């Protein structure tokens, strides 16, 4: 039985060349990057080389990259760290969207509990934030706008440049969670106009537990962790050198892939899968398919099918997909992203996310095209809700 993995938005396999790059730092080059002896300086050099590689991926200066444990810490450092520095005489106000990852949504809710005013702007039926809604949400006490680059469930890209211009005109800080965009599309922090940008290694073929936060020069942040002066005082704690090296290598691999036309090839494979499933399965629709998306992601709803049951049935046949964000797996409520787009609860619960990776092959796509329609048909036979379209006479 094939073993096909199409859940790369949840996590990606660590590529062999990335494993090879990090391996020496578990053994021969084990030094603490803060030590001044030779082994320590070898580790320090590796950390700074990785910082350069990550900076190149997003068009930043190396000194603007802070290594973190991943996307959640990066998002929290951006929101809490920035607002802690502002110390306004009046109540602070932030703007974010209803489709953010829970690392931003729950951080915003916690800030609200602490007295910060929060506005959650909605999205249209294609999962896009209207920059006009962001502009209309501005207040005299608005300090921060946080809107993700690419949605983790639908892959839909947000209008960051327009939002960046709005933030600049209003003299408001702008953060974007680019966890699902980094390594899949070209990013440049100056073109976006953001002050802070979050990435996570395990979404781009580095290990879990490593990420980075871009912090524009002269942006003051209070650290979440207090201790040594690591990461220029922004993130205390001994650096995880093997993981940092892996993230740097992953960024370098991604940069080469972007230059070699990787996104175009990946989107062609995604479109082949998407078009085949929609054409072969009655009452299947792409969620967010009319908007620009990252090249690896499609979210498709199947009427009269429970997404969780479909995920399990496909997994038993060797195909790994998901109903949405891995951190929300098992939730009783339908996806907050799909319901924000206006999907009915039943339709939202019948949606699957297929997300490709650099390791995805043409035979992987072929297998999904073969397996998904027959599995949907089998589950629909058991569903009292399913009423097939009458055959044409």
Secondary structure as UniProt FT lines:
FT   STRAND          4..5
FT   TURN            8..10
FT   HELIX           16..23
FT   HELIX           24..26
FT   TURN            27..29
FT   TURN            33..34
FT   HELIX           38..58
FT   HELIX           62..64
FT   STRAND          65..68
FT   HELIX           71..86
FT   STRAND          93..97
FT   TURN            98..99
FT   HELIX           102..113
FT   TURN            114..115
FT   STRAND          117..121
FT   TURN            125..126
FT   HELIX           131..137
FT   TURN            140..141
FT   STRAND          142..146
FT   TURN            152..154
FT   STRAND          156..157
FT   HELIX           160..170
FT   STRAND          173..177
FT   TURN            179..181
FT   TURN            183..184
FT   HELIX           189..192
FT   STRAND          196..200
FT   HELIX           201..203
FT   TURN            204..205
FT   TURN            208..209
FT   STRAND          211..215
FT   TURN            217..218
FT   HELIX           230..233
FT   HELIX           241..259
FT   TURN            260..261
FT   HELIX           262..280
FT   TURN            282..283
FT   STRAND          284..286
FT   TURN            287..290
FT   TURN            295..296
FT   STRAND          297..302
FT   TURN            303..304
FT   HELIX           307..316
FT   TURN            317..318
FT   STRAND          319..320
FT   HELIX           326..328
FT   TURN            329..330
FT   HELIX           336..340
FT   TURN            341..342
FT   HELIX           345..349
FT   STRAND          351..355
FT   TURN            358..359
FT   HELIX           362..381
FT   TURN            384..385
//
